[in-house]
């Protein structure tokens, strides 16, 4: 049996085992309101808007948010450093060249060897960041930001690893074919990535959502409530799914997924259970505002431009570094990938800043639509409490790890108060 057949069979077996057995570890969990939920439900609108912003938050959760921010940035740095160092060591030690030779001996054709090289590099990146990513998960779990169990997290990590290997292998194989045919390989690469992003956006609700969130159901209640809001933004009726557990990345969130015909809204269970009708109207109006402004499509376009910029920076830097005697373009991909990790870390603040700007714009549009600032403040305070968000995170955290605007700045903008985070 050839090495190609072994690798393909191993990857396929891992993927099937993950899909078959891991979802059975998932189960729905009942949402239980906490003390702040009951406090927000009891206070009047007038008193809520007159209360200083800092006094709206739970002191213990605010302290937990501070501890979270002290760890999130170092963990982000460790993850980035681990990925970069692993790839640099693979190249500088000559192991990338030895891996290249082994793949070429065992593979039938250059395209197969290039695909396998891309898949191996993706696996190296995922394994190198496994421990710090697990530490980040345990931190979220300890602070109540995630309800994901250890088996669930491992399933998501394995699925992400297999997906990264398939995508990385296909990308390297296609790019090498393009480089061999034309000097302007970056033009068809950009077109290919744009098509892949569009197709991925179309397939996300159909393929990814049922796998990552197997316990979900259509929400007649939220769909009916949104039916009165969507036409005001020029949108048609959009189906809404409710995940029956607050998984990682979905806690207290209402997010749009899909493109055009597959477009729908995915909501966390806590939104349906803990939020009032007025608060849900604000959250749904925020999503409708983002869809009306075509923010998901604009974000895909900007992310694609950032990826191409990162690739260009990495290519330029790799060409200026010394060449090993056993180097060739295929083994040098490890160095290119390491530089791409650094380039992405450098341009990540642009993506985060764009998301925060879109969140502010969506808040303004939602309040203008609902004419209910008190409900907006309740929703943001409740959301920040459940997700353990501080009033004013540090500027460094906002720059590198936080895609959400400061909670204090968002509430102040809604209430027309001075921004407490500028002091």
VENQUI-V25872 format. One record per pair of residues at least 24 apart in sequence whose C-alpha atoms are under 8 Angstrom apart, sorted by sequence separation. I is the first residue (numbers start at 1). J is the second residue. D is the distance in whole Angstrom. If there is no record, write none. Layout:
[[I,J,D] [I,J,D]]
//
This chain:
[[217,241,5] [218,242,6] [240,264,6] [241,265,6] [242,266,6] [243,267,6] [244,268,7] [245,269,6] [246,270,7] [216,241,6] [217,242,6] [238,263,7] [239,264,5] [240,265,5] [241,266,5] [242,267,5] [243,268,5] [244,269,5] [314,339,5] [216,242,5] [217,243,7] [238,264,6] [239,265,6] [240,266,6] [241,267,6] [242,268,6] [243,269,6] [313,339,8] [314,340,5] [381,407,8] [216,243,4] [217,244,8] [238,265,7] [240,267,7] [242,269,6] [313,340,8] [380,407,7] [215,243,6] [216,244,5] [392,420,8] [214,243,8] [215,244,5] [254,283,7] [311,340,6] [314,343,7] [392,421,5] [213,243,6] [215,245,7] [242,272,8] [254,284,7] [310,340,6] [313,343,7] [391,421,8] [256,287,7] [380,411,7] [255,287,7] [311,343,8] [254,287,7] [310,343,5] [87,121,8] [213,247,8] [310,344,6] [377,411,6] [126,161,6] [256,291,8] [87,124,7] [307,344,7] [310,347,8] [377,414,7] [86,124,7] [87,125,7] [123,161,6] [306,344,8] [376,414,8] [86,125,7] [122,161,8] [256,296,8] [83,124,8] [123,164,8] [306,347,7] [373,414,6] [83,125,5] [86,128,6] [122,164,6] [123,165,6] [373,415,7] [83,126,8] [122,165,5] [121,165,8] [83,128,6] [119,164,7] [120,165,7] [359,404,7] [360,405,7] [82,128,6] [83,129,6] [119,165,4] [122,168,6] [352,398,8] [353,399,8] [359,405,7] [82,129,6] [118,165,7] [119,166,6] [121,168,8] [122,169,8] [352,399,7] [356,403,6] [363,410,8] [367,414,7] [119,167,8] [303,351,7] [352,400,7] [355,403,6] [356,404,5] [357,405,8] [79,128,8] [80,129,8] [119,168,5] [120,169,8] [302,351,8] [352,401,8] [355,404,7] [356,405,5] [79,129,5] [118,168,5] [119,169,4] [222,272,8] [349,399,5] [352,402,7] [353,403,7] [360,410,7] [364,414,7] [118,169,4] [349,400,6] [352,403,5] [363,414,8] [117,169,7] [118,170,7] [205,257,6] [229,281,8] [348,400,7] [79,132,6] [115,168,8] [116,169,6] [118,171,7] [204,257,7] [205,258,6] [235,288,8] [78,132,7] [79,133,7] [115,169,4] [118,172,6] [204,258,6] [114,169,7] [115,170,6] [117,172,8] [118,173,8] [203,258,7] [226,281,7] [229,284,8] [230,285,7] [233,288,7] [115,171,8] [156,212,7] [201,257,7] [202,258,5] [206,262,8] [225,281,7] [229,285,6] [233,289,7] [75,132,6] [115,172,6] [201,258,5] [202,259,5] [205,262,7] [235,292,7] [75,133,8] [114,172,6] [115,173,5] [201,259,6] [202,260,8] [205,263,8] [226,284,6] [230,288,6] [234,292,7] [114,173,5] [202,261,8] [203,262,8] [205,264,8] [226,285,8] [229,288,8] [233,292,6] [75,135,8] [202,262,6] [75,136,7] [112,173,8] [198,259,8] [202,263,8] [111,173,6] [114,176,8] [295,358,7] [72,136,7] [111,177,8] [290,358,7] [68,139,8] [290,362,6] [289,362,6] [68,143,8] [287,362,7] [286,362,5] [289,365,6] [286,363,6] [289,366,7] [64,143,7] [286,365,7] [285,365,8] [286,366,5] [285,366,5] [283,366,8] [282,366,6] [285,369,7] [282,367,7] [285,370,8] [282,370,7] [281,370,7] [282,375,7] [283,376,8] [278,372,8] [282,376,6] [279,375,5] [283,379,8] [278,375,6] [279,376,6] [282,379,8] [147,245,7] [148,246,8] [147,246,6] [148,247,6] [279,378,7] [280,379,8] [3,103,8] [146,246,7] [147,247,6] [148,248,6] [279,379,5] [146,247,6] [147,248,7] [4,106,7] [146,248,5] [3,106,5] [4,107,5] [145,248,8] [146,249,8] [197,300,7] [2,106,6] [3,107,6] [4,108,7] [275,379,7] [2,107,7] [146,251,7] [145,251,7] [194,301,8] [4,112,7] [7,116,8] [194,304,7] [193,304,7] [190,304,8] [190,308,7] [25,151,7] [26,152,6] [25,152,6] [22,151,8] [23,152,8] [22,152,7] [253,383,8] [252,383,6] [23,155,8] [22,155,6] [252,386,7] [251,386,7] [252,387,7] [251,387,7] [18,155,6] [232,369,8] [18,158,7] [18,159,7] [15,159,7] [15,162,7] [14,162,8] [11,162,7] [28,215,6] [23,211,8] [26,214,8] [27,215,7] [26,215,8] [23,214,7] [19,211,8] [117,330,8] [121,334,7] [31,245,8] [29,244,7] [30,245,7] [28,244,5] [29,245,5] [114,330,7] [28,245,5] [27,245,8] [97,326,6] [97,327,7] [100,330,7] [97,328,8] [100,331,6] [94,326,8] [99,331,8] [97,331,5] [96,331,5] [96,332,8] [37,274,7] [31,269,7] [96,334,7] [31,270,6] [91,331,7] [33,274,6] [91,332,7] [145,386,7] [31,273,7] [144,386,8] [145,387,5] [31,274,8] [91,334,6] [144,387,8] [145,388,7] [90,334,7] [91,335,6] [144,388,8] [143,388,7] [88,334,7] [87,334,6] [88,335,6] [87,335,6] [87,337,7] [88,338,6] [87,338,5] [84,337,8] [85,338,7] [84,338,5] [83,338,7] [84,339,7] [84,341,6] [83,341,7] [84,342,7] [80,341,7] [80,342,8] [80,345,7] [65,388,5] [57,381,7] [61,385,7] [64,388,7] [65,389,5] [66,390,6] [69,393,7] [73,397,6] [49,374,6] [56,381,7] [65,390,5] [72,397,8] [76,401,7] [48,374,7] [62,388,7] [58,385,7] [61,388,6] [62,389,7] [63,390,8] [66,393,8] [73,400,7] [46,374,8] [49,377,8] [57,385,7] [61,389,8] [62,390,5] [69,397,7] [73,401,6] [45,374,6] [61,390,8] [62,391,7] [72,401,7] [45,375,8] [54,391,7] [40,378,7] [40,382,8] [37,382,7] [36,382,7] [36,385,8] [54,408,8] [53,408,7] [53,411,7] [53,412,8] [49,415,7]]
//
